[in-house]
Amino acid sequence: MRAADPRDIADGVIEVMTDPALRRALAERGERLVRETLSWSRAAEETLAVYARVLSTVLSTEGTRR
């Protein structure tokens, strides 16, 4: 589907509306994507990674200031 083509978008919407198996598969894929990318544990991991990078940067620049 070409996202810029209104006819392609309309055809895609009609296909999803009329195909229960496709609709179910897309919903399951979307749910899995959300669970994998928007979980609290994932947010915590990413936050800790940012803290680690910042701390590493601070510690490495502290050593060059002395």
mmCIF file as Biopython writes it, N, C-alpha, C and O atoms, coordinates in Angstrom:
data_model
#
loop_
_atom_site.group_PDB
_atom_site.id
_atom_site.type_symbol
_atom_site.label_atom_id
_atom_site.label_alt_id
_atom_site.label_comp_id
_atom_site.label_asym_id
_atom_site.label_entity_id
_atom_site.label_seq_id
_atom_site.pdbx_PDB_ins_code
_atom_site.Cartn_x
_atom_site.Cartn_y
_atom_site.Cartn_z
_atom_site.occupancy
_atom_site.B_iso_or_equiv
_atom_site.auth_seq_id
_atom_site.auth_asym_id
_atom_site.pdbx_PDB_model_num
ATOM 1   N N  . MET A ? 1  ? 0.837   -1.171  0.000  1.0 0.0 1  A 1 
ATOM 2   C CA . MET A ? 1  ? 0.000   0.000   0.000  1.0 0.0 1  A 1 
ATOM 3   C C  . MET A ? 1  ? 0.887   1.239   0.000  1.0 0.0 1  A 1 
ATOM 4   O O  . MET A ? 1  ? 1.853   1.324   0.758  1.0 0.0 1  A 1 
ATOM 5   N N  . ARG A ? 2  ? 0.553   2.184   -0.844 1.0 0.0 2  A 1 
ATOM 6   C CA . ARG A ? 2  ? 1.244   3.477   -0.868 1.0 0.0 2  A 1 
ATOM 7   C C  . ARG A ? 2  ? 0.470   4.425   0.034  1.0 0.0 2  A 1 
ATOM 8   O O  . ARG A ? 2  ? -0.687  4.744   -0.239 1.0 0.0 2  A 1 
ATOM 9   N N  . ALA A ? 3  ? 1.105   4.873   1.102  1.0 0.0 3  A 1 
ATOM 10  C CA . ALA A ? 3  ? 0.429   5.694   2.107  1.0 0.0 3  A 1 
ATOM 11  C C  . ALA A ? 3  ? -0.084  7.010   1.533  1.0 0.0 3  A 1 
ATOM 12  O O  . ALA A ? 3  ? -1.038  7.576   2.066  1.0 0.0 3  A 1 
ATOM 13  N N  . ALA A ? 4  ? 0.515   7.501   0.481  1.0 0.0 4  A 1 
ATOM 14  C CA . ALA A ? 4  ? 0.105   8.788   -0.088 1.0 0.0 4  A 1 
ATOM 15  C C  . ALA A ? 4  ? -1.064  8.658   -1.061 1.0 0.0 4  A 1 
ATOM 16  O O  . ALA A ? 4  ? -1.597  9.666   -1.524 1.0 0.0 4  A 1 
ATOM 17  N N  . ASP A ? 5  ? -1.461  7.442   -1.371 1.0 0.0 5  A 1 
ATOM 18  C CA . ASP A ? 5  ? -2.531  7.225   -2.350 1.0 0.0 5  A 1 
ATOM 19  C C  . ASP A ? 5  ? -3.850  6.926   -1.626 1.0 0.0 5  A 1 
ATOM 20  O O  . ASP A ? 5  ? -3.998  5.851   -1.043 1.0 0.0 5  A 1 
ATOM 21  N N  . PRO A ? 6  ? -4.805  7.855   -1.654 1.0 0.0 6  A 1 
ATOM 22  C CA . PRO A ? 6  ? -6.081  7.653   -0.950 1.0 0.0 6  A 1 
ATOM 23  C C  . PRO A ? 6  ? -6.809  6.380   -1.364 1.0 0.0 6  A 1 
ATOM 24  O O  . PRO A ? 6  ? -7.461  5.743   -0.538 1.0 0.0 6  A 1 
ATOM 25  N N  . ARG A ? 7  ? -6.703  6.007   -2.631 1.0 0.0 7  A 1 
ATOM 26  C CA . ARG A ? 7  ? -7.386  4.794   -3.104 1.0 0.0 7  A 1 
ATOM 27  C C  . ARG A ? 7  ? -6.762  3.564   -2.457 1.0 0.0 7  A 1 
ATOM 28  O O  . ARG A ? 7  ? -7.477  2.656   -2.034 1.0 0.0 7  A 1 
ATOM 29  N N  . ASP A ? 8  ? -5.440  3.528   -2.378 1.0 0.0 8  A 1 
ATOM 30  C CA . ASP A ? 8  ? -4.758  2.400   -1.729 1.0 0.0 8  A 1 
ATOM 31  C C  . ASP A ? 8  ? -5.143  2.314   -0.254 1.0 0.0 8  A 1 
ATOM 32  O O  . ASP A ? 8  ? -5.358  1.224   0.277  1.0 0.0 8  A 1 
ATOM 33  N N  . ILE A ? 9  ? -5.228  3.464   0.398  1.0 0.0 9  A 1 
ATOM 34  C CA . ILE A ? 9  ? -5.617  3.477   1.807  1.0 0.0 9  A 1 
ATOM 35  C C  . ILE A ? 9  ? -7.039  2.948   1.958  1.0 0.0 9  A 1 
ATOM 36  O O  . ILE A ? 9  ? -7.305  2.128   2.837  1.0 0.0 9  A 1 
ATOM 37  N N  . ALA A ? 10 ? -7.943  3.407   1.119  1.0 0.0 10 A 1 
ATOM 38  C CA . ALA A ? 10 ? -9.328  2.942   1.171  1.0 0.0 10 A 1 
ATOM 39  C C  . ALA A ? 10 ? -9.409  1.440   0.931  1.0 0.0 10 A 1 
ATOM 40  O O  . ALA A ? 10 ? -10.137 0.737   1.633  1.0 0.0 10 A 1 
ATOM 41  N N  . ASP A ? 11 ? -8.676  0.952   -0.043 1.0 0.0 11 A 1 
ATOM 42  C CA . ASP A ? 11 ? -8.669  -0.488  -0.327 1.0 0.0 11 A 1 
ATOM 43  C C  . ASP A ? 11 ? -8.146  -1.274  0.876  1.0 0.0 11 A 1 
ATOM 44  O O  . ASP A ? 11 ? -8.677  -2.332  1.213  1.0 0.0 11 A 1 
ATOM 45  N N  . GLY A ? 12 ? -7.104  -0.751  1.518  1.0 0.0 12 A 1 
ATOM 46  C CA . GLY A ? 12 ? -6.552  -1.409  2.691  1.0 0.0 12 A 1 
ATOM 47  C C  . GLY A ? 12 ? -7.539  -1.452  3.847  1.0 0.0 12 A 1 
ATOM 48  O O  . GLY A ? 12 ? -7.662  -2.473  4.524  1.0 0.0 12 A 1 
ATOM 49  N N  . VAL A ? 13 ? -8.237  -0.362  4.073  1.0 0.0 13 A 1 
ATOM 50  C CA . VAL A ? 13 ? -9.248  -0.314  5.137  1.0 0.0 13 A 1 
ATOM 51  C C  . VAL A ? 13 ? -10.363 -1.314  4.857  1.0 0.0 13 A 1 
ATOM 52  O O  . VAL A ? 13 ? -10.799 -2.035  5.755  1.0 0.0 13 A 1 
ATOM 53  N N  . ILE A ? 14 ? -10.817 -1.353  3.628  1.0 0.0 14 A 1 
ATOM 54  C CA . ILE A ? 14 ? -11.875 -2.303  3.250  1.0 0.0 14 A 1 
ATOM 55  C C  . ILE A ? 14 ? -11.397 -3.736  3.448  1.0 0.0 14 A 1 
ATOM 56  O O  . ILE A ? 14 ? -12.147 -4.581  3.936  1.0 0.0 14 A 1 
ATOM 57  N N  . GLU A ? 15 ? -10.164 -4.007  3.076  1.0 0.0 15 A 1 
ATOM 58  C CA . GLU A ? 15 ? -9.623  -5.360  3.242  1.0 0.0 15 A 1 
ATOM 59  C C  . GLU A ? 15 ? -9.597  -5.759  4.711  1.0 0.0 15 A 1 
ATOM 60  O O  . GLU A ? 15 ? -9.983  -6.875  5.059  1.0 0.0 15 A 1 
ATOM 61  N N  . VAL A ? 16 ? -9.147  -4.857  5.574  1.0 0.0 16 A 1 
ATOM 62  C CA . VAL A ? 16 ? -9.103  -5.166  7.006  1.0 0.0 16 A 1 
ATOM 63  C C  . VAL A ? 16 ? -10.518 -5.347  7.556  1.0 0.0 16 A 1 
ATOM 64  O O  . VAL A ? 16 ? -10.753 -6.227  8.385  1.0 0.0 16 A 1 
ATOM 65  N N  . MET A ? 17 ? -11.449 -4.529  7.105  1.0 0.0 17 A 1 
ATOM 66  C CA . MET A ? 17 ? -12.830 -4.620  7.594  1.0 0.0 17 A 1 
ATOM 67  C C  . MET A ? 17 ? -13.525 -5.911  7.169  1.0 0.0 17 A 1 
ATOM 68  O O  . MET A ? 17 ? -14.392 -6.415  7.884  1.0 0.0 17 A 1 
ATOM 69  N N  . THR A ? 18 ? -13.153 -6.442  6.022  1.0 0.0 18 A 1 
ATOM 70  C CA . THR A ? 18 ? -13.849 -7.611  5.480  1.0 0.0 18 A 1 
ATOM 71  C C  . THR A ? 18 ? -13.116 -8.925  5.697  1.0 0.0 18 A 1 
ATOM 72  O O  . THR A ? 18 ? -13.637 -9.980  5.335  1.0 0.0 18 A 1 
ATOM 73  N N  . ASP A ? 19 ? -11.925 -8.891  6.278  1.0 0.0 19 A 1 
ATOM 74  C CA . ASP A ? 19 ? -11.133 -10.107 6.477  1.0 0.0 19 A 1 
ATOM 75  C C  . ASP A ? 19 ? -10.860 -10.301 7.971  1.0 0.0 19 A 1 
ATOM 76  O O  . ASP A ? 19 ? -9.905  -9.733  8.502  1.0 0.0 19 A 1 
ATOM 77  N N  . PRO A ? 20 ? -11.686 -11.096 8.651  1.0 0.0 20 A 1 
ATOM 78  C CA . PRO A ? 20 ? -11.512 -11.289 10.099 1.0 0.0 20 A 1 
ATOM 79  C C  . PRO A ? 20 ? -10.147 -11.857 10.478 1.0 0.0 20 A 1 
ATOM 80  O O  . PRO A ? 20 ? -9.590  -11.468 11.504 1.0 0.0 20 A 1 
ATOM 81  N N  . ALA A ? 21 ? -9.602  -12.754 9.689  1.0 0.0 21 A 1 
ATOM 82  C CA . ALA A ? 21 ? -8.302  -13.347 10.002 1.0 0.0 21 A 1 
ATOM 83  C C  . ALA A ? 21 ? -7.199  -12.289 9.922  1.0 0.0 21 A 1 
ATOM 84  O O  . ALA A ? 21 ? -6.319  -12.245 10.781 1.0 0.0 21 A 1 
ATOM 85  N N  . LEU A ? 22 ? -7.244  -11.451 8.910  1.0 0.0 22 A 1 
ATOM 86  C CA . LEU A ? 22 ? -6.258  -10.380 8.767  1.0 0.0 22 A 1 
ATOM 87  C C  . LEU A ? 22 ? -6.401  -9.395  9.921  1.0 0.0 22 A 1 
ATOM 88  O O  . LEU A ? 22 ? -5.406  -8.963  10.503 1.0 0.0 22 A 1 
ATOM 89  N N  . ARG A ? 23 ? -7.642  -9.044  10.249 1.0 0.0 23 A 1 
ATOM 90  C CA . ARG A ? 23 ? -7.907  -8.114  11.341 1.0 0.0 23 A 1 
ATOM 91  C C  . ARG A ? 23 ? -7.342  -8.658  12.657 1.0 0.0 23 A 1 
ATOM 92  O O  . ARG A ? 23 ? -6.710  -7.922  13.414 1.0 0.0 23 A 1 
ATOM 93  N N  . ARG A ? 24 ? -7.566  -9.928  12.923 1.0 0.0 24 A 1 
ATOM 94  C CA . ARG A ? 24 ? -7.077  -10.576 14.140 1.0 0.0 24 A 1 
ATOM 95  C C  . ARG A ? 24 ? -5.545  -10.600 14.158 1.0 0.0 24 A 1 
ATOM 96  O O  . ARG A ? 24 ? -4.930  -10.315 15.185 1.0 0.0 24 A 1 
ATOM 97  N N  . ALA A ? 25 ? -4.935  -10.939 13.027 1.0 0.0 25 A 1 
ATOM 98  C CA . ALA A ? 25 ? -3.472  -10.994 12.941 1.0 0.0 25 A 1 
ATOM 99  C C  . ALA A ? 25 ? -2.859  -9.611  13.173 1.0 0.0 25 A 1 
ATOM 100 O O  . ALA A ? 25 ? -1.863  -9.483  13.885 1.0 0.0 25 A 1 
ATOM 101 N N  . LEU A ? 26 ? -3.451  -8.589  12.577 1.0 0.0 26 A 1 
ATOM 102 C CA . LEU A ? 26 ? -2.939  -7.229  12.777 1.0 0.0 26 A 1 
ATOM 103 C C  . LEU A ? 26 ? -3.096  -6.790  14.228 1.0 0.0 26 A 1 
ATOM 104 O O  . LEU A ? 26 ? -2.203  -6.149  14.783 1.0 0.0 26 A 1 
ATOM 105 N N  . ALA A ? 27 ? -4.213  -7.128  14.839 1.0 0.0 27 A 1 
ATOM 106 C CA . ALA A ? 27 ? -4.439  -6.772  16.241 1.0 0.0 27 A 1 
ATOM 107 C C  . ALA A ? 27 ? -3.431  -7.476  17.148 1.0 0.0 27 A 1 
ATOM 108 O O  . ALA A ? 27 ? -2.885  -6.862  18.065 1.0 0.0 27 A 1 
ATOM 109 N N  . GLU A ? 28 ? -3.186  -8.749  16.897 1.0 0.0 28 A 1 
ATOM 110 C CA . GLU A ? 28 ? -2.220  -9.499  17.714 1.0 0.0 28 A 1 
ATOM 111 C C  . GLU A ? 28 ? -0.812  -8.932  17.547 1.0 0.0 28 A 1 
ATOM 112 O O  . GLU A ? 28 ? -0.072  -8.800  18.522 1.0 0.0 28 A 1 
ATOM 113 N N  . ARG A ? 29 ? -0.447  -8.599  16.317 1.0 0.0 29 A 1 
ATOM 114 C CA . ARG A ? 29 ? 0.873   -8.024  16.063 1.0 0.0 29 A 1 
ATOM 115 C C  . ARG A ? 29 ? 1.015   -6.666  16.755 1.0 0.0 29 A 1 
ATOM 116 O O  . ARG A ? 29 ? 2.057   -6.356  17.332 1.0 0.0 29 A 1 
ATOM 117 N N  . GLY A ? 30 ? -0.045  -5.869  16.688 1.0 0.0 30 A 1 
ATOM 118 C CA . GLY A ? 30 ? -0.019  -4.568  17.346 1.0 0.0 30 A 1 
ATOM 119 C C  . GLY A ? 30 ? 0.089   -4.693  18.848 1.0 0.0 30 A 1 
ATOM 120 O O  . GLY A ? 30 ? 0.845   -3.955  19.481 1.0 0.0 30 A 1 
ATOM 121 N N  . GLU A ? 31 ? -0.660  -5.622  19.429 1.0 0.0 31 A 1 
ATOM 122 C CA . GLU A ? 31 ? -0.600  -5.835  20.880 1.0 0.0 31 A 1 
ATOM 123 C C  . GLU A ? 31 ? 0.796   -6.287  21.302 1.0 0.0 31 A 1 
ATOM 124 O O  . GLU A ? 31 ? 1.326   -5.811  22.306 1.0 0.0 31 A 1 
ATOM 125 N N  . ARG A ? 32 ? 1.388   -7.199  20.543 1.0 0.0 32 A 1 
ATOM 126 C CA . ARG A ? 32 ? 2.735   -7.691  20.856 1.0 0.0 32 A 1 
ATOM 127 C C  . ARG A ? 32 ? 3.746   -6.550  20.779 1.0 0.0 32 A 1 
ATOM 128 O O  . ARG A ? 32 ? 4.623   -6.433  21.634 1.0 0.0 32 A 1 
ATOM 129 N N  . LEU A ? 33 ? 3.622   -5.718  19.762 1.0 0.0 33 A 1 
ATOM 130 C CA . LEU A ? 33 ? 4.521   -4.579  19.611 1.0 0.0 33 A 1 
ATOM 131 C C  . LEU A ? 33 ? 4.415   -3.634  20.811 1.0 0.0 33 A 1 
ATOM 132 O O  . LEU A ? 33 ? 5.430   -3.176  21.338 1.0 0.0 33 A 1 
ATOM 133 N N  . VAL A ? 34 ? 3.197   -3.348  21.235 1.0 0.0 34 A 1 
ATOM 134 C CA . VAL A ? 34 ? 2.997   -2.454  22.386 1.0 0.0 34 A 1 
ATOM 135 C C  . VAL A ? 34 ? 3.575   -3.073  23.645 1.0 0.0 34 A 1 
ATOM 136 O O  . VAL A ? 34 ? 4.257   -2.395  24.413 1.0 0.0 34 A 1 
ATOM 137 N N  . ARG A ? 35 ? 3.308   -4.352  23.864 1.0 0.0 35 A 1 
ATOM 138 C CA . ARG A ? 35 ? 3.826   -5.010  25.073 1.0 0.0 35 A 1 
ATOM 139 C C  . ARG A ? 35 ? 5.360   -5.020  25.095 1.0 0.0 35 A 1 
ATOM 140 O O  . ARG A ? 35 ? 5.963   -4.868  26.157 1.0 0.0 35 A 1 
ATOM 141 N N  . GLU A ? 36 ? 5.986   -5.197  23.936 1.0 0.0 36 A 1 
ATOM 142 C CA . GLU A ? 36 ? 7.442   -5.266  23.878 1.0 0.0 36 A 1 
ATOM 143 C C  . GLU A ? 36 ? 8.099   -3.901  23.990 1.0 0.0 36 A 1 
ATOM 144 O O  . GLU A ? 36 ? 9.198   -3.788  24.534 1.0 0.0 36 A 1 
ATOM 145 N N  . THR A ? 37 ? 7.448   -2.869  23.488 1.0 0.0 37 A 1 
ATOM 146 C CA . THR A ? 37 ? 8.106   -1.564  23.432 1.0 0.0 37 A 1 
ATOM 147 C C  . THR A ? 37 ? 7.601   -0.565  24.462 1.0 0.0 37 A 1 
ATOM 148 O O  . THR A ? 37 ? 8.276   0.430   24.727 1.0 0.0 37 A 1 
ATOM 149 N N  . LEU A ? 38 ? 6.435   -0.803  25.049 1.0 0.0 38 A 1 
ATOM 150 C CA . LEU A ? 38 ? 5.883   0.181   25.969 1.0 0.0 38 A 1 
ATOM 151 C C  . LEU A ? 38 ? 5.637   -0.383  27.370 1.0 0.0 38 A 1 
ATOM 152 O O  . LEU A ? 38 ? 4.702   0.041   28.050 1.0 0.0 38 A 1 
ATOM 153 N N  . SER A ? 39 ? 6.454   -1.321  27.801 1.0 0.0 39 A 1 
ATOM 154 C CA . SER A ? 39 ? 6.278   -1.889  29.131 1.0 0.0 39 A 1 
ATOM 155 C C  . SER A ? 39 ? 7.076   -1.082  30.157 1.0 0.0 39 A 1 
ATOM 156 O O  . SER A ? 39 ? 8.028   -0.382  29.811 1.0 0.0 39 A 1 
ATOM 157 N N  . TRP A ? 40 ? 6.667   -1.192  31.430 1.0 0.0 40 A 1 
ATOM 158 C CA . TRP A ? 40 ? 7.398   -0.493  32.492 1.0 0.0 40 A 1 
ATOM 159 C C  . TRP A ? 40 ? 8.820   -1.035  32.620 1.0 0.0 40 A 1 
ATOM 160 O O  . TRP A ? 40 ? 9.750   -0.272  32.882 1.0 0.0 40 A 1 
ATOM 161 N N  . SER A ? 41 ? 8.996   -2.338  32.438 1.0 0.0 41 A 1 
ATOM 162 C CA . SER A ? 41 ? 10.350  -2.889  32.545 1.0 0.0 41 A 1 
ATOM 163 C C  . SER A ? 41 ? 11.236  -2.358  31.425 1.0 0.0 41 A 1 
ATOM 164 O O  . SER A ? 41 ? 12.415  -2.085  31.649 1.0 0.0 41 A 1 
ATOM 165 N N  . ARG A ? 42 ? 10.694  -2.209  30.241 1.0 0.0 42 A 1 
ATOM 166 C CA . ARG A ? 42 ? 11.460  -1.648  29.120 1.0 0.0 42 A 1 
ATOM 167 C C  . ARG A ? 42 ? 11.809  -0.184  29.406 1.0 0.0 42 A 1 
ATOM 168 O O  . ARG A ? 42 ? 12.934  0.245   29.150 1.0 0.0 42 A 1 
ATOM 169 N N  . ALA A ? 43 ? 10.852  0.582   29.936 1.0 0.0 43 A 1 
ATOM 170 C CA . ALA A ? 43 ? 11.106  1.985   30.280 1.0 0.0 43 A 1 
ATOM 171 C C  . ALA A ? 43 ? 12.205  2.074   31.331 1.0 0.0 43 A 1 
ATOM 172 O O  . ALA A ? 43 ? 13.078  2.938   31.250 1.0 0.0 43 A 1 
ATOM 173 N N  . ALA A ? 44 ? 12.163  1.180   32.320 1.0 0.0 44 A 1 
ATOM 174 C CA . ALA A ? 44 ? 13.192  1.178   33.364 1.0 0.0 44 A 1 
ATOM 175 C C  . ALA A ? 44 ? 14.561  0.841   32.777 1.0 0.0 44 A 1 
ATOM 176 O O  . ALA A ? 44 ? 15.557  1.475   33.127 1.0 0.0 44 A 1 
ATOM 177 N N  . GLU A ? 45 ? 14.619  -0.143  31.898 1.0 0.0 45 A 1 
ATOM 178 C CA . GLU A ? 45 ? 15.890  -0.514  31.263 1.0 0.0 45 A 1 
ATOM 179 C C  . GLU A ? 45 ? 16.468  0.660   30.481 1.0 0.0 45 A 1 
ATOM 180 O O  . GLU A ? 45 ? 17.664  0.939   30.566 1.0 0.0 45 A 1 
ATOM 181 N N  . GLU A ? 46 ? 15.620  1.347   29.721 1.0 0.0 46 A 1 
ATOM 182 C CA . GLU A ? 46 ? 16.087  2.474   28.920 1.0 0.0 46 A 1 
ATOM 183 C C  . GLU A ? 46 ? 16.528  3.639   29.801 1.0 0.0 46 A 1 
ATOM 184 O O  . GLU A ? 46 ? 17.500  4.323   29.482 1.0 0.0 46 A 1 
ATOM 185 N N  . THR A ? 47 ? 15.816  3.870   30.912 1.0 0.0 47 A 1 
ATOM 186 C CA . THR A ? 47 ? 16.198  4.927   31.838 1.0 0.0 47 A 1 
ATOM 187 C C  . THR A ? 47 ? 17.554  4.618   32.466 1.0 0.0 47 A 1 
ATOM 188 O O  . THR A ? 47 ? 18.414  5.493   32.554 1.0 0.0 47 A 1 
ATOM 189 N N  . LEU A ? 48 ? 17.743  3.380   32.900 1.0 0.0 48 A 1 
ATOM 190 C CA . LEU A ? 48 ? 19.027  2.992   33.477 1.0 0.0 48 A 1 
ATOM 191 C C  . LEU A ? 48 ? 20.162  3.128   32.464 1.0 0.0 48 A 1 
ATOM 192 O O  . LEU A ? 48 ? 21.273  3.518   32.825 1.0 0.0 48 A 1 
ATOM 193 N N  . ALA A ? 49 ? 19.891  2.814   31.218 1.0 0.0 49 A 1 
ATOM 194 C CA . ALA A ? 49 ? 20.914  2.949   30.178 1.0 0.0 49 A 1 
ATOM 195 C C  . ALA A ? 49 ? 21.304  4.414   29.995 1.0 0.0 49 A 1 
ATOM 196 O O  . ALA A ? 49 ? 22.481  4.725   29.813 1.0 0.0 49 A 1 
ATOM 197 N N  . VAL A ? 50 ? 20.323  5.312   30.042 1.0 0.0 50 A 1 
ATOM 198 C CA . VAL A ? 50 ? 20.629  6.745   29.937 1.0 0.0 50 A 1 
ATOM 199 C C  . VAL A ? 50 ? 21.470  7.185   31.127 1.0 0.0 50 A 1 
ATOM 200 O O  . VAL A ? 50 ? 22.475  7.875   30.959 1.0 0.0 50 A 1 
ATOM 201 N N  . TYR A ? 51 ? 21.058  6.783   32.343 1.0 0.0 51 A 1 
ATOM 202 C CA . TYR A ? 51 ? 21.828  7.144   33.541 1.0 0.0 51 A 1 
ATOM 203 C C  . TYR A ? 51 ? 23.264  6.635   33.432 1.0 0.0 51 A 1 
ATOM 204 O O  . TYR A ? 51 ? 24.204  7.354   33.770 1.0 0.0 51 A 1 
ATOM 205 N N  . ALA A ? 52 ? 23.433  5.418   32.968 1.0 0.0 52 A 1 
ATOM 206 C CA . ALA A ? 52 ? 24.773  4.842   32.839 1.0 0.0 52 A 1 
ATOM 207 C C  . ALA A ? 52 ? 25.619  5.641   31.853 1.0 0.0 52 A 1 
ATOM 208 O O  . ALA A ? 52 ? 26.798  5.883   32.111 1.0 0.0 52 A 1 
ATOM 209 N N  . ARG A ? 53 ? 25.031  6.057   30.716 1.0 0.0 53 A 1 
ATOM 210 C CA . ARG A ? 53 ? 25.784  6.856   29.746 1.0 0.0 53 A 1 
ATOM 211 C C  . ARG A ? 53 ? 26.171  8.209   30.325 1.0 0.0 53 A 1 
ATOM 212 O O  . ARG A ? 53 ? 27.295  8.675   30.138 1.0 0.0 53 A 1 
ATOM 213 N N  . VAL A ? 54 ? 25.234  8.836   31.027 1.0 0.0 54 A 1 
ATOM 214 C CA . VAL A ? 54 ? 25.522  10.143  31.623 1.0 0.0 54 A 1 
ATOM 215 C C  . VAL A ? 54 ? 26.614  10.003  32.674 1.0 0.0 54 A 1 
ATOM 216 O O  . VAL A ? 54 ? 27.566  10.784  32.688 1.0 0.0 54 A 1 
ATOM 217 N N  . LEU A ? 55 ? 26.488  9.024   33.547 1.0 0.0 55 A 1 
ATOM 218 C CA . LEU A ? 55 ? 27.483  8.806   34.590 1.0 0.0 55 A 1 
ATOM 219 C C  . LEU A ? 55 ? 28.847  8.518   33.983 1.0 0.0 55 A 1 
ATOM 220 O O  . LEU A ? 55 ? 29.861  9.027   34.461 1.0 0.0 55 A 1 
ATOM 221 N N  . SER A ? 56 ? 28.877  7.715   32.944 1.0 0.0 56 A 1 
ATOM 222 C CA . SER A ? 56 ? 30.135  7.403   32.279 1.0 0.0 56 A 1 
ATOM 223 C C  . SER A ? 56 ? 30.769  8.661   31.696 1.0 0.0 56 A 1 
ATOM 224 O O  . SER A ? 56 ? 31.980  8.854   31.798 1.0 0.0 56 A 1 
ATOM 225 N N  . THR A ? 57 ? 29.957  9.510   31.089 1.0 0.0 57 A 1 
ATOM 226 C CA . THR A ? 57 ? 30.455  10.757  30.517 1.0 0.0 57 A 1 
ATOM 227 C C  . THR A ? 57 ? 30.994  11.671  31.603 1.0 0.0 57 A 1 
ATOM 228 O O  . THR A ? 57 ? 32.068  12.255  31.460 1.0 0.0 57 A 1 
ATOM 229 N N  . VAL A ? 58 ? 30.241  11.791  32.691 1.0 0.0 58 A 1 
ATOM 230 C CA . VAL A ? 58 ? 30.669  12.656  33.801 1.0 0.0 58 A 1 
ATOM 231 C C  . VAL A ? 58 ? 31.972  12.147  34.391 1.0 0.0 58 A 1 
ATOM 232 O O  . VAL A ? 58 ? 32.892  12.928  34.629 1.0 0.0 58 A 1 
ATOM 233 N N  . LEU A ? 59 ? 32.058  10.859  34.626 1.0 0.0 59 A 1 
ATOM 234 C CA . LEU A ? 59 ? 33.271  10.290  35.227 1.0 0.0 59 A 1 
ATOM 235 C C  . LEU A ? 59 ? 34.469  10.431  34.295 1.0 0.0 59 A 1 
ATOM 236 O O  . LEU A ? 59 ? 35.583  10.677  34.758 1.0 0.0 59 A 1 
ATOM 237 N N  . SER A ? 60 ? 34.258  10.280  33.000 1.0 0.0 60 A 1 
ATOM 238 C CA . SER A ? 60 ? 35.384  10.390  32.067 1.0 0.0 60 A 1 
ATOM 239 C C  . SER A ? 60 ? 35.848  11.841  31.954 1.0 0.0 60 A 1 
ATOM 240 O O  . SER A ? 60 ? 37.043  12.079  31.777 1.0 0.0 60 A 1 
ATOM 241 N N  . THR A ? 61 ? 34.954  12.807  32.050 1.0 0.0 61 A 1 
ATOM 242 C CA . THR A ? 61 ? 35.374  14.207  31.974 1.0 0.0 61 A 1 
ATOM 243 C C  . THR A ? 61 ? 35.950  14.670  33.289 1.0 0.0 61 A 1 
ATOM 244 O O  . THR A ? 61 ? 36.778  15.581  33.300 1.0 0.0 61 A 1 
ATOM 245 N N  . GLU A ? 62 ? 35.545  14.077  34.402 1.0 0.0 62 A 1 
ATOM 246 C CA . GLU A ? 62 ? 36.135  14.411  35.699 1.0 0.0 62 A 1 
ATOM 247 C C  . GLU A ? 62 ? 37.617  14.039  35.718 1.0 0.0 62 A 1 
ATOM 248 O O  . GLU A ? 62 ? 38.434  14.767  36.282 1.0 0.0 62 A 1 
ATOM 249 N N  . GLY A ? 63 ? 37.959  12.920  35.108 1.0 0.0 63 A 1 
ATOM 250 C CA . GLY A ? 63 ? 39.338  12.486  35.077 1.0 0.0 63 A 1 
ATOM 251 C C  . GLY A ? 63 ? 40.226  13.399  34.252 1.0 0.0 63 A 1 
ATOM 252 O O  . GLY A ? 63 ? 41.421  13.493  34.530 1.0 0.0 63 A 1 
ATOM 253 N N  . THR A ? 64 ? 39.693  14.070  33.256 1.0 0.0 64 A 1 
ATOM 254 C CA . THR A ? 64 ? 40.489  14.948  32.417 1.0 0.0 64 A 1 
ATOM 255 C C  . THR A ? 64 ? 40.630  16.353  33.025 1.0 0.0 64 A 1 
ATOM 256 O O  . THR A ? 64 ? 41.478  17.133  32.593 1.0 0.0 64 A 1 
ATOM 257 N N  . ARG A ? 65 ? 39.806  16.670  34.019 1.0 0.0 65 A 1 
ATOM 258 C CA . ARG A ? 65 ? 39.877  17.977  34.652 1.0 0.0 65 A 1 
ATOM 259 C C  . ARG A ? 65 ? 40.953  18.068  35.711 1.0 0.0 65 A 1 
ATOM 260 O O  . ARG A ? 65 ? 41.330  19.175  36.094 1.0 0.0 65 A 1 
ATOM 261 N N  . ARG A ? 66 ? 41.454  16.972  36.190 1.0 0.0 66 A 1 
ATOM 262 C CA . ARG A ? 66 ? 42.425  16.981  37.292 1.0 0.0 66 A 1 
ATOM 263 C C  . ARG A ? 66 ? 43.819  17.151  36.811 1.0 0.0 66 A 1 
ATOM 264 O O  . ARG A ? 66 ? 44.751  17.179  37.615 1.0 0.0 66 A 1 
#
